[in-house]
Amino acid sequence: MNGIKAALCAGALVVHAGCHHGKSTTATDMAGSATDGATAPVDAGFQSASHDTLLAIPNQGGPMIGAVKYISISYQGSAFGARIAAFGDYVVTSDWYKTVGTEYGVLPGTHQHVDLTDPPPASIDGTGIGKLLAGYIASGTLPAPDAHTIYMYYSAEATTLTDEATYSCTKFAGTYTPAYHYEGTLNSGAQFSFGVVPLCDQLTTDVLELATAHELIEASTDPLPDSAPTYIFGNDTPWQETGGEVADICDARITRDGHTLTRVWSNIAALAGANPCIPADTAYFSVQQTPTLVTIAPGAATTFLVTGCSLTPTDDWSVYGLPGVYTGIDLQPKVDVATIGNGMTAHVTIKAPVNAQSGTSTVLLLYSVSSDMVTRFVQPVVVQFE
């Protein structure tokens, strides 16, 4: 995810395949029928339910990271310091980084870990972190950046991130951490790329690695998300409300070499009609809504239909809704079935706030989630207030 919020992207052709009415399902991962982007054999009798063509995340023309110079930064004495350093050494030369980054011009590179000896701030926000890192760069504490550099700042366990205070690592008991990436400015006026991973005493190492991998690949494919964006959906598409970048649409963890990583959207696989979330060693599934634009009066409730669609055979999965990442409004979504499968239908009921402004719109994110709760895939729904 880019910007000061921790955080998908679109094309437009529509293809319709035949509908297969299979058994109903429970939550399953959207990861797919292909392995590392290559199409896997499909059961001869299986037909994916009618669905929109998979979308390509547009290149907005910003810089490409190339062979990464990755600098991880934590505070001396952190309980996570050794794990952070070891993961950094692993990830930048891993098969995972090669697999997910190559089509976006991302190449394996180098890693350096820096332990800060200064006391950490009691509280700070993303802009403050950018200034903090710029100061350490100016003093020589951190190596100076070039076009290939990404810094990853691990805030100390005692530091409160004021831009993410309501989503703190502590609040989620270490099962989630609101990581993000952003950009800072040097004294020369040049921009540099950095990520932020909040630490807390309860944080588990798998969540630490997952958050790092997510922000590393997004910073690698969209180094300067504000001043010169690269691979990210623009504000003209509802997919931007998912976070808009390559790891946001495939919000699914995988395990490789004893490490926890994330699946990443592949434009090449998506445009070929294959599982777009690579490495793709599970099924890709989502829902399509009818109508394509949902309208609702302020203070009223309405119900619309969704149909499950998987690219290959898979178990059933569950569906739930969340507001868009940036401007979404809580519509109190309720789904009338516990699980859904390829070709199966469900009804989603939403309620608009009384103070919703007529003529405006919001985005509801419908997440399809695997039964083991490990993998989820997202479909944005545009809701317009009458």
C-alpha positions, -999 to +999 in steps of 0.1 A: +000+000+000+012+035-008+010+068+011+004+073+048-021+045+049-010+009+050-022-008+018-053-027-062-058-014-103-077-020-137-081-027-174-115-031-190-122-059-215-150-082-204-149-119-212-177-143-204-172-180-199-199-205-193-215-207-159-208-238-137-232-243-109-211-263-084-215-270-048-216-242-023-182-234-006-163-219+024-136-193+026-107-201+003-077-183-012-077-165-045-043-177-055-049-197-086-043-224-110-010-214-123+024-218-107+047-187-107+027-173-135+026-204-158-009-217-166-016-251-150-038-278-165-076-272-159-101-300-153-118-307-186-153-305-171-148-272-153-161-239-165-154-207-147-185-186-140-190-155-161-166-128-150-149-096-160-116-098-177-087-096-152-072-061-151-036-049-156-022-024-131-012+006-153+023+020-154+019+057-145+054+065-158+073+069-126+108+056-118+118+019-119+138+005-090+160-020-110+185-039-089+174-029-054+196-015-026+176-024+004+184-008+038+165-021+068+166+001+099+157-008+135+167+004+170+195-012+189+182-036+214+150-044+195+138-080+201+132-082+163+165-068+151+181-101+143+150-114+125+147-082+105+184-084+094+182-121+085+150-116+065+165-086+046+195-108+036+171-135+024+144-116+006+164-094-019+180-125-035+151-149-031+133-168-058+101-151-046+115-116-053+127-127-088+093-143-096+071-114-085+094-085-096+109-093-129+080-082-151+080-049-133+117-043-139+126-053-103+159-072-099+176-089-070+200-067-052+218-061-019+208-056+017+223-036+046+209-035+081+214-005+103+208-004+141+201+031+153+216+040+187+196+071+194+165+068+215+134+063+194+107+090+193+077+086+216+054+094+187+058+102+150+039+101+117+049+093+081+061+128+073+081+128+105+097+095+096+107+109+062+124+139+080+140+116+105+155+094+078+167+124+058+185+136+089+203+103+093+212+103+057+227+138+060+247+128+090+260+096+074+243+073+098+224+059+068+239+054+034+229+080+008+202+068-016+203+065-053+176+055-078+177+018-066+175+025-028+146+015-005+148+022+032+126+001+056+120+017+090+109-005+118+094+018+145+103+009+180+079-010+201+074+020+224+067+045+196+032+055+187+026+061+150+001+089+151-011+084+115-020+048+123-029+050+160-063+034+156-048+005+137-019-002+160+000-034+161-009-037+198-047-034+191-045-064+169-024-084+194+004-089+168-018-105+142-016-074+120+006-044+117-003-013+096+027-011+074+029+014+045+054+030+022+059+066+013+086+090+002+109+115+019+129+146+008+166+151+011+182+185+019+190+187-018+153+184-027+156+149-041+130+123-032+137+089-017+116+058-011+109+043+023+086+018+040+074+017+076+067-015+096+054-008+132+066-031+158+049-042+191+058-067+218+030-091+206+041-090+169+046-125+154+075-131+131+052-143+102+033-110+103+066-091+105+079-108+074+046-106+055+043-069+062+079-063+051+075-084+019+043-065+010+058-031+014+091-040-002+075-052-034+052-022-035+080+002-029+100-016-056+072-012-082+060+022-070+090+039-053+076+075-053+038+071-050+030+108-045+055+127-067+061+102-095+038+071-092+047+040-112+026+008-110-006+019-092-042+025-101-052+061-105-080+079-089-102+073-119-109+037-110-125+021-079-096-003-077-075+025-063-096+022-031-081-012-025-047+004-020-041+003-057-007-014-058+006-049-068+004-066-034-030-050-024-051-071-048-035-103-039-037-100-001-025-135+004+003-150+023+026-178+012+055-197+028+088-202+010+121-213+025+107-210+060+097-174+055+063-157+052+058-137+020+029-123-001+014-131-034+017-103-060-005-093-090+010-103-123-001-082-153+012-108-177-008-136-161-039-114-157-039-104-194-034-141-204-065-151-183-044-171-159-043-168-121-029-132-116-017-138-081+018-152-081+034-175-070+001-191-081-001-225-063-037-222-052-070-212-069-080-177-077-116-167-068-137-137-063-173-124-068-191-103-094-220-081-085-253-073-102-260-046-110-225-032-117-235+001-101-254+000-069-276+030-060-290+038-026-308+067-009-293+083+022-305+065+053-320+036+032-310-001+028-307-021-004-297-055-015-277-066-045-267-100-060-231-114-062-220-145-081-189-165-071-163-171-098-131-192-096-107-197-125-101-233-115-118-258-092-116-249-055-133-252-022-161-227-013-151-194+004-166-167+025-173-131+016-173-100+037-173-062+031-151-033+042-150+004+033-126+016+006-091+022+020-090+060+013-125+074+011-148+045+019-179+048+041-191+021+064-222+006+047-227-021+073-226-049+047-243-083+055-240-114+033-269-139+034-248-171+031-220-185+050-200-196+019-201-193-018-186-212-047-181-209-085-214-201-101-232-198-068-250-166-058-255-146-026-272-114-016-254-085+000-274-059+020-260-025+027-273+006+046-264+041+037-257+067+065-284+092+070-260+120+063-247+105+030-246+133+004-268+127-027-250+126-060-217+113-044-204+078-044-183+055-023-165+022-027-174-011-009-146-037-010-159-073-011-133-097+001-133-134-007-115-153+019-102-189+021-116-213+048-082-212+066-083-174+066-049-172+050-058-159+016-082-132+005-090-115-028-109-083-034-136-069-057-145-032-055-182-022-057-192+014-066-222+026-045-239+058-056-261+078-032-293+090-049 
